[in-house]
Structures are given as structure tokens and as C-alpha cells.
Amino acid sequence: MPVTLYNQTHPQLIAPGRERYLAHGDHLMTVVIDLTDGPAAQPDPPHSHPHEQITYVAAGSVRFFLGSEAYDLSEGDLVVVPSNIPHSIQTLSAHVRLVDTFNPIREDFLTEERP
């Protein structure tokens, strides 16, 4: 389906206080993540993946760890995550909405997708 209507989505619970929903084509995926478990005392564990990623902060504030650097980001900010670079976040506000775009698509997210 070429359109994802928010009021018809069924966000996937990925952890307590964390949900996501997504849309994708053959080569590009966008994932909206709502985090309502902040602010966090510690950052999430770092992870990496072969996908290129761009993260847009749609709401709230977050500390974004990219390699050995930390960036305090707020609404409207963007960060580019190259392939295989360790990264993580620490929420700095009660609610954070991130919009992640991946190329290629995250096949692992498709296997977890709910109708």
C-alpha cells in the first residue's frame, strides 16, 4: 500500500514505552518510533547494522551517540549514520519521536511487522 494512515496503523511495541510503525518500498524504509519512557538515566546499548540511516527528531530531545561522539539533538535536527558505525540514544525528554530512514530496507523489521 503506497499510503500509511496513522489512524489506521497498529504500532508495534518494541519495549515498554517504545513503539514503532513503518512504511517501505523496495529499497527505502521509513520508521516512526515513539519513546515515552524518558528521560533515561543511561543511554541504550550501542548497536550497528549494514544499513545507511538518517534520523530526524520530530519531537522531544535526545542525546545521540555516533561512534565516539555525542550530540544533543532536539526537534528538527537530523543525523546521518553511516553503515556499520556503532550508535545509540539517550532520551532527554519524557516523549521523543524519531523518524528513521534506512537503505536498504531493514528486513529484520519486516519479520516483526504486525498487520
URWORA-V152530 format. One record per run of one state. SS is the DSSP state (~ for helix, > for strand, _ for the rest). FROM is the first residue (numbers start at 1). LEN is the number of residues. If there is no record, write none. Layout:
[[SS,FROM,LEN] [SS,FROM,LEN]]
//
This chain:
[[_,1,5] [~,6,3] [_,9,3] [>,12,4] [_,16,2] [>,18,7] [_,25,4] [>,29,7] [_,36,11] [>,47,1] [_,48,4] [>,52,8] [_,60,1] [>,61,6] [_,67,2] [>,69,6] [_,75,3] [>,78,4] [_,82,5] [>,87,5] [_,92,4] [>,96,8] [_,104,3] [~,107,5] [_,112,4]]
//
